[in-house]
Amino acid sequence: MLRALATAVVRFLKPMLRTFATGGAGILYFVVSLLLFIPFRMKPIANYNLCMLPLLSAIALALFYKVCTVTEENKAYQYAYACAILMWQVLGEIASIRVPEGMILQFSGMNIKILDAYIYVAALWILLHILWRTKAVANRFLFLMLIFLSIWSFELYMDNYSSRIAVDAMPNIANIILVVFLVLTIAILYVARKAATIEKKTVMGGLLYITLSVVIMASGQWKKPQGFYVKYEKPAIENEIKNLQEELAYINKLQEQMGIAKKEEAPAAPQQQEQTPPAPAEQGKQQTNP
């Protein structure tokens, strides 16, 4: 009985093994990246950007080169999936981590996870749809763009909503998101089981990685998002204040070197109080008084 049940389960899951493997690899890297980059955000290391950013950029470019040159479509999709995840680490994570001190502070400093980026993400989603409908770009590149934009949208929501929504409302919102993405996860697995090609199963695995990431966050962290904001944003804000103070001190130093005097308001000259003549009635009183 148990053996027959196990055989049935294996037979049911076998068409989805590629999807589970692809999604599981993404989740594993998601957990590793959290453990790797959160310490950098809490206590950045001097000159780390001169090491980590070029290293990850070189790996991402190598993967992108493989996406462009590999002939087997199945391998191309796998390279595109890995390249998209690593490209996010380069452009979305490493580039946005502050550098307290180092040889070149401006080597990385781009933050594409700010709220204003929503318009760009929306425009890129529209562009992706146009490219998909017109078949102007190979599907492997569309898959790369799909995963990158999905991660970007996920990170925008995670980084921007927590400080703007009431704490009491967030558990309810998190539960709604959890239910929605659980339904999407089931739908993805259903499509993956019916998929006829390995490429489609790989695409479903990439989407499974996104939905499972949202499910994990919605079932835990997003129920109390203000804790995440206070814990990780306070050091960033303190560092911004320190940087602004240093920039102001540098501007004052430049003013002194260039001989530009600070504009100070000259003290107002004391005005002599003019004695106003007494009213006519008072003059009459003064004349009658001996």
C-alpha positions in Angstrom: 0.0 0.0 0.0 2.7 2.5 1.0 4.9 1.4 -1.9 2.0 2.0 -4.3 1.3 5.4 -2.7 5.0 6.4 -3.0 5.0 5.3 -6.7 2.0 7.4 -7.4 3.5 10.5 -5.7 6.8 10.0 -7.7 4.8 9.6 -10.9 2.8 12.8 -10.1 5.9 14.9 -9.2 8.2 13.6 -11.9 7.0 16.0 -14.7 7.7 18.9 -12.3 11.2 17.9 -11.2 12.9 20.4 -13.5 10.6 23.2 -12.2 11.2 22.2 -8.5 15.0 22.1 -9.1 15.0 25.5 -10.8 12.9 27.2 -8.2 14.7 25.5 -5.4 18.1 26.7 -6.7 16.8 30.2 -6.8 15.4 30.0 -3.2 18.8 28.6 -2.0 20.6 31.5 -3.6 18.1 33.9 -2.1 18.8 32.6 1.4 22.6 32.7 0.9 22.4 36.2 -0.5 20.5 37.4 2.6 23.1 35.9 4.9 25.8 37.5 2.7 24.6 41.0 2.1 22.7 41.9 5.3 26.0 42.1 7.3 27.3 44.5 4.6 24.3 46.7 5.2 24.6 46.7 8.9 28.4 47.3 9.0 29.9 48.0 5.6 33.6 47.2 5.0 35.9 49.8 3.5 36.8 49.2 -0.2 34.5 46.2 -0.4 32.9 47.7 -3.6 36.3 47.5 -5.3 36.3 43.7 -4.8 32.7 42.5 -4.7 31.2 44.6 -7.5 33.8 43.8 -10.2 33.8 40.1 -9.2 30.1 39.6 -9.5 30.0 41.8 -12.6 32.5 39.6 -14.3 30.6 36.5 -13.4 27.3 38.1 -14.6 28.9 39.2 -17.9 30.3 35.7 -18.4 26.9 34.2 -17.9 25.4 36.7 -20.3 28.0 35.8 -22.9 27.0 32.1 -22.5 23.4 33.1 -23.0 24.3 34.8 -26.3 26.6 32.1 -27.6 25.3 28.7 -26.4 23.5 26.7 -29.1 21.4 24.4 -26.9 18.2 26.2 -26.0 17.8 24.3 -22.7 21.3 25.4 -21.5 20.6 28.9 -22.7 17.6 29.2 -20.4 19.6 27.9 -17.5 22.3 30.5 -18.1 19.7 33.2 -18.5 18.1 32.3 -15.2 21.5 32.4 -13.3 22.5 35.6 -15.1 19.2 37.4 -14.2 19.6 36.5 -10.5 23.3 37.6 -10.4 22.6 40.8 -12.4 20.2 41.7 -9.7 22.9 41.2 -7.1 25.2 43.5 -9.0 22.7 46.3 -9.9 20.2 46.0 -7.1 22.1 44.9 -4.0 25.9 45.5 -4.2 25.5 48.9 -6.0 23.1 50.2 -3.4 25.1 49.3 -0.3 26.8 52.3 1.2 30.6 52.5 1.3 31.8 54.2 4.6 35.3 54.8 3.4 37.6 53.7 0.7 39.7 54.6 -2.3 36.8 55.3 -4.7 33.5 55.9 -2.9 31.6 56.6 -6.1 32.5 53.2 -7.7 29.1 52.0 -6.6 26.3 54.1 -5.3 23.3 53.4 -7.5 20.0 52.5 -5.8 17.3 51.2 -8.2 15.1 50.1 -5.3 13.8 53.6 -4.5 10.1 54.4 -4.8 10.6 56.6 -7.9 11.8 53.5 -9.9 8.2 52.2 -10.2 7.7 54.2 -13.4 10.8 52.6 -14.9 9.8 49.1 -13.9 6.3 49.6 -15.3 7.8 50.8 -18.6 10.1 47.8 -18.8 7.2 45.4 -18.2 5.4 47.0 -21.1 8.6 46.8 -23.2 8.9 43.1 -22.3 5.4 42.4 -23.4 6.0 44.2 -26.8 9.2 42.3 -27.4 7.4 39.0 -26.6 4.4 39.8 -28.9 6.6 41.0 -31.8 9.2 38.2 -31.4 11.9 40.8 -31.9 14.3 39.2 -29.4 15.0 35.5 -28.7 13.0 33.9 -25.9 16.1 33.3 -23.8 16.7 37.0 -23.4 13.0 37.6 -22.7 13.3 35.0 -19.9 16.3 36.8 -18.5 14.4 40.1 -18.5 11.3 38.4 -17.0 13.3 37.1 -14.0 15.2 40.4 -13.5 12.0 42.5 -13.6 10.2 40.1 -11.3 12.9 40.4 -8.7 13.0 44.2 -9.1 9.3 44.5 -8.6 9.5 42.2 -5.5 12.3 44.3 -4.0 10.6 47.6 -4.7 7.6 46.4 -2.8 9.7 45.0 0.1 11.9 48.1 0.4 9.3 50.9 0.0 6.0 49.9 1.6 7.1 49.2 5.2 7.6 52.8 6.3 4.4 54.1 4.7 1.7 51.7 5.8 0.3 51.4 9.3 1.7 48.5 11.4 -1.8 47.3 12.2 -2.8 47.0 8.6 0.2 45.0 7.4 -0.7 41.5 8.8 -4.0 41.7 6.8 -2.2 42.8 3.7 0.5 40.2 4.1 -2.2 37.5 4.5 -3.9 38.6 1.2 -0.6 38.6 -0.6 0.2 35.1 0.8 -3.1 33.7 -0.4 -2.7 35.3 -3.9 0.8 33.9 -4.4 -0.1 30.5 -3.0 -2.8 30.3 -5.7 -0.2 31.5 -8.3 2.2 28.8 -7.1 -0.3 26.1 -7.6 -1.1 27.4 -11.0 2.6 27.5 -12.0 3.0 23.9 -10.8 -0.1 22.9 -12.9 1.3 24.5 -16.0 4.7 22.9 -15.3 3.2 19.5 -15.1 1.5 20.0 -18.4 4.5 21.6 -20.1 5.9 19.6 -23.0 9.4 21.0 -23.3 12.2 21.4 -20.8 12.4 25.1 -21.6 8.9 25.7 -20.5 9.5 23.8 -17.3 12.6 26.0 -16.7 10.5 29.1 -17.2 7.9 27.8 -14.7 10.8 27.1 -12.3 11.9 30.7 -12.5 8.4 31.9 -11.8 8.1 29.4 -9.0 11.2 31.0 -7.4 9.5 34.4 -7.5 6.2 33.2 -6.0 7.9 31.1 -3.3 10.0 34.1 -2.3 6.9 36.2 -1.9 5.2 33.4 0.1 8.2 33.1 2.4 8.3 36.9 3.1 4.5 37.3 3.4 4.2 34.4 5.9 6.8 36.0 8.2 8.7 39.2 7.7 6.0 41.2 6.0 3.6 40.8 9.0 5.8 43.2 11.0 7.6 45.2 8.3 8.4 48.2 10.5 10.8 46.0 12.5 12.8 45.4 9.3 12.7 49.1 8.4 13.8 50.3 11.8 16.6 47.7 12.1 18.2 48.2 8.6 17.2 51.7 7.6 18.3 53.5 10.8 22.0 52.9 10.2 21.5 54.0 6.6 19.8 57.3 7.6 22.5 58.0 10.2 25.2 57.4 7.6 23.4 59.8 5.2 23.3 62.5 7.9 27.0 62.0 8.4 27.8 62.2 4.7 25.8 65.4 4.4 27.7 66.9 7.3 31.0 66.0 5.7 29.8 67.4 2.4 28.8 70.7 4.1 32.2 70.9 5.8 33.9 70.3 2.4 31.9 73.1 0.8 32.9 75.4 3.6 36.5 74.5 3.1 36.2 75.2 -0.6 34.7 78.6 0.2 37.7 79.5 2.3 40.2 78.3 -0.3 38.4 80.2 -3.1 38.1 83.3 -1.0 34.3 83.3 -1.1 33.0 85.0 2.0 29.9 83.7 3.6 26.9 85.9 3.3 26.2 87.1 6.7 23.5 89.6 7.5 25.0 92.8 8.8 23.6 93.8 12.2 21.0 96.4 11.9 22.0 100.0 13.0 20.3 101.1 16.1 17.6 103.6 15.3 17.2 106.7 17.4 13.8 106.9 18.9 12.3 110.2 17.8 10.3 111.9 20.5 6.8 112.3 19.2 5.2 115.7 19.9 2.4 115.5 22.5 -1.1 115.5 21.3 -2.9 118.9 21.3 -5.0 118.0 24.3 -1.9 117.2 26.3 -0.3 120.5 25.2 -3.2 122.4 26.6 -2.9 120.5 29.9 0.8 121.3 30.0 0.2 125.0 29.5 -2.5 125.2 32.2 -0.5 123.3 34.8 1.7 125.7 36.8 
